[in-house]
């Protein structure tokens, strides 16, 4: 669970540090292609996938190229393209309150999953 929270914290930190090196910043004005709820679900799946890939890496399993494959599967699951995802990330990066709400939802969902897993594990031991 600490690993998941670390990943989420780093993601929020990186999103908050996003900067455009040009003097004039083009802040996306149109609504993002991906709504907040779907974005939250995609990010939950991304973090779960990343955690799984990290676990495989620890077990010395070759994961080269797997991240892109997994992301492609997640995009397919939610019927969005990488371009739509990138545009949405750019949109939310400029709207910190919305991004904060998305990540609060991500943290809540991951925490619930963690609690359910621990409960199932506890039940299976007893």
C-alpha positions as a printed NumPy array, in Angstrom:
array([[  0.   ,   0.   ,   0.   ],
       [  2.885,   2.346,   0.783],
       [  4.229,   1.755,  -2.717],
       [  0.874,   2.723,  -4.252],
       [  0.636,   5.869,  -2.161],
       [  4.231,   6.744,  -3.109],
       [  3.412,   6.366,  -6.792],
       [  0.32 ,   8.525,  -6.413],
       [  2.206,  11.174,  -4.458],
       [  4.955,  11.324,  -7.067],
       [  2.357,  11.564,  -9.845],
       [  0.63 ,  14.472,  -8.119],
       [  3.974,  16.135,  -7.489],
       [  5.006,  15.755, -11.125],
       [  1.653,  17.031, -12.342],
       [  1.95 ,  20.049, -10.061],
       [  5.466,  20.775, -11.27 ],
       [  4.474,  20.702, -14.923],
       [  5.67 ,  23.813, -16.658],
       [  5.777,  25.069, -20.182],
       [  9.144,  26.6  , -21.013],
       [  7.689,  29.167, -23.404],
       [  6.657,  32.602, -22.153],
       [  3.142,  32.224, -23.519],
       [  1.216,  29.28 , -22.145],
       [ -1.62 ,  27.749, -24.122],
       [ -4.069,  26.657, -21.457],
       [ -6.591,  24.263, -22.984],
       [-10.   ,  25.941, -22.983],
       [-12.196,  23.193, -24.402],
       [-13.538,  20.455, -22.181],
       [-11.178,  17.498, -21.981],
       [-11.912,  14.432, -24.1  ],
       [-11.992,  12.315, -20.916],
       [-14.282,  13.238, -18.02 ],
       [-13.03 ,  13.251, -14.425],
       [-14.627,   9.925, -13.416],
       [-13.212,   8.041, -16.403],
       [ -9.84 ,   9.722, -15.9  ],
       [ -9.862,   8.551, -12.29 ],
       [-10.636,   4.976, -13.355],
       [ -7.894,   5.028, -15.991],
       [ -5.37 ,   6.313, -13.452],
       [ -6.388,   3.616, -10.951],
       [ -5.741,   0.992, -13.627],
       [ -2.439,   2.662, -14.556],
       [ -1.245,   2.616, -10.949],
       [ -2.302,  -1.006, -10.452],
       [ -0.569,  -1.996, -13.679],
       [  2.567,  -0.069, -12.75 ],
       [  2.649,  -1.777,  -9.37 ],
       [  2.287,  -5.194, -11.027],
       [  5.049,  -4.42 , -13.489],
       [  7.301,  -3.277, -10.643],
       [  6.621,  -6.56 ,  -8.853],
       [  7.594,  -8.494, -11.99 ],
       [ 10.748,  -6.425, -12.265],
       [ 11.646,  -7.254,  -8.657],
       [ 11.261, -10.929,  -9.57 ],
       [ 13.716, -10.258, -12.417],
       [ 11.091, -10.81 , -15.1  ],
       [ 11.779,  -8.912, -18.307],
       [  9.176,  -6.147, -18.597],
       [ 10.696,  -4.162, -21.446],
       [  7.908,  -2.787, -23.646],
       [  5.191,  -4.096, -21.331],
       [  4.225,  -0.669, -19.998],
       [  3.139,   0.499, -23.445],
       [  1.231,  -2.751, -24.021],
       [ -0.585,  -2.424, -20.709],
       [ -1.418,   1.238, -21.336],
       [ -2.791,   0.313, -24.761],
       [ -5.041,  -2.305, -23.146],
       [ -6.274,   0.233, -20.594],
       [ -7.011,   2.766, -23.355],
       [ -8.939,   0.062, -25.217],
       [-10.889,  -0.847, -22.069],
       [-12.081,   2.753, -21.671],
       [-12.393,   3.339, -25.418],
       [-10.005,   6.304, -25.451],
       [ -6.869,   6.978, -27.45 ],
       [ -3.448,   7.915, -26.15 ],
       [ -3.951,  11.319, -27.758],
       [ -7.221,  11.843, -25.868],
       [ -5.492,  10.805, -22.663],
       [ -2.579,  13.184, -23.29 ],
       [ -4.969,  16.065, -24.068],
       [ -6.924,  15.337, -20.907],
       [ -3.78 ,  15.196, -18.776],
       [ -2.732,  18.546, -20.23 ],
       [ -6.191,  19.988, -19.492],
       [ -6.218,  18.778, -15.875],
       [ -2.611,  19.862, -15.273],
       [ -3.803,  23.451, -15.63 ],
       [ -6.772,  22.9  , -13.328],
       [ -5.271,  21.878, -10.028],
       [ -8.576,  21.623,  -8.151],
       [ -9.977,  19.164, -10.682],
       [ -6.721,  17.201, -10.731],
       [ -6.738,  17.114,  -6.936],
       [-10.294,  15.714,  -6.956],
       [ -9.298,  13.077,  -9.502],
       [ -6.375,  11.925,  -7.381],
       [ -8.43 ,  11.987,  -4.194],
       [-10.809,   9.622,  -5.981],
       [ -7.874,   7.472,  -7.157],
       [ -6.513,   7.259,  -3.601],
       [ -9.963,   6.381,  -2.243],
       [-10.466,   3.613,  -4.812],
       [ -7.   ,   2.155,  -4.261],
       [ -7.44 ,   2.304,  -0.486],
       [-10.775,   0.472,  -0.748],
       [ -9.176,  -2.184,  -2.923],
       [ -6.362,  -2.548,  -0.408],
       [ -8.833,  -2.912,   2.478],
       [-10.881,  -5.497,   0.594],
       [ -7.762,  -7.492,  -0.228],
       [ -6.581,  -7.432,   3.371],
       [-10.036,  -8.503,   4.54 ],
       [-10.127, -11.393,   2.061],
       [ -6.646, -12.435,   3.078],
       [ -7.607, -12.321,   6.753],
       [-10.762, -14.359,   6.067],
       [ -8.816, -16.98 ,   4.123],
       [ -6.324, -17.375,   6.976],
       [ -9.046, -17.839,   9.596]])
